[in-house]
Amino acid sequence: MLNITHHTFNLAKEDGFSQKSISIATGISEESLSRAKKRGSMSTGSLERIAQAIGYQIVLEKLPENHANSVITAKGIDDYA
């Protein structure tokens, strides 16, 4: 499963955006983009700027009511303490 940072960079690549063009459009240095891509994480604000620059938006959606219970059951309640 891809995390949101990797997914954002994959969408940019699929749509033909280079790291340089993203850097120019967002004001985020190419070096910072490269580090974030390798780490697989960056700030929400930076992800929002990239998403907007490539024609996307980041949206949170509420999961089904039983989702939290299935996660706790699968991982064990102690994992969340």
matplotlib code that plots the C-alpha trace (Angstrom):
import matplotlib.pyplot as plt

x = [0.0, 1.4, 1.5, 0.1, 3.5, 4.5, 1.0, 1.3, 4.7, 3.4, 0.4, 2.7, 4.9, 1.9, 0.6, 4.0, 5.2, 9.0, 10.5, 11.8, 8.3, 6.8, 9.6, 9.0, 5.2, 5.3, 8.5, 9.7, 13.3, 14.2, 16.4, 13.5, 11.3, 14.0, 14.4, 10.7, 10.3, 13.1, 11.7, 8.1, 6.9, 6.5, 4.4, 0.7, 1.1, 3.7, 1.6, -1.3, 0.8, 2.1, -1.4, -2.8, 0.1, -0.5, -4.3, -5.4, -6.7, -6.2, -9.5, -10.2, -13.2, -14.8, -14.4, -17.3, -18.4, -16.9, -13.4, -11.9, -13.0, -11.5, -8.2, -8.1, -9.0, -6.4, -3.6, -4.5, -5.8, -2.4, -0.9, -2.9, -2.2]
y = [0.0, 3.4, 6.2, 9.6, 11.1, 8.3, 8.3, 12.1, 11.7, 8.8, 10.8, 13.7, 11.4, 9.7, 13.1, 14.1, 16.5, 16.6, 17.3, 20.6, 21.7, 20.8, 22.8, 25.8, 25.7, 25.1, 26.9, 23.7, 23.1, 20.1, 18.9, 18.9, 17.1, 14.5, 13.9, 13.7, 11.2, 9.0, 9.3, 8.8, 11.7, 15.5, 18.1, 18.2, 21.8, 20.8, 17.8, 20.1, 22.6, 19.8, 18.3, 21.6, 22.3, 19.0, 19.4, 17.3, 18.0, 16.0, 14.9, 13.1, 10.9, 9.3, 5.5, 3.2, 3.0, -0.5, 0.4, 1.4, -1.8, -4.0, -2.2, -2.6, -6.3, -6.9, -5.2, -5.7, -3.1, -2.7, -1.3, 1.8, 2.5]
z = [0.0, -1.0, 1.5, 0.6, -0.2, -2.6, -4.1, -4.8, -6.5, -8.5, -9.7, -10.7, -12.7, -14.4, -15.4, -16.8, -14.1, -13.5, -10.1, -11.5, -12.7, -9.3, -7.6, -9.7, -9.2, -5.4, -4.3, -2.7, -3.6, -5.7, -2.9, -0.4, -2.9, -3.5, 0.3, 0.9, -2.0, -0.5, 3.1, 2.0, 4.1, 4.1, 5.8, 5.0, 3.8, 1.3, 0.1, -0.4, -2.5, -4.7, -5.1, -6.1, -8.5, -10.4, -10.4, -7.4, -3.9, -0.8, 0.9, 4.1, 4.2, 7.2, 7.3, 7.9, 11.6, 12.1, 10.7, 14.1, 15.7, 12.9, 13.1, 16.9, 16.6, 13.9, 15.6, 19.2, 21.6, 23.3, 20.1, 20.6, 24.2]

ax = plt.figure().add_subplot(projection="3d")
ax.plot(x, y, z, "-o")
ax.set_aspect("equal")
plt.show()
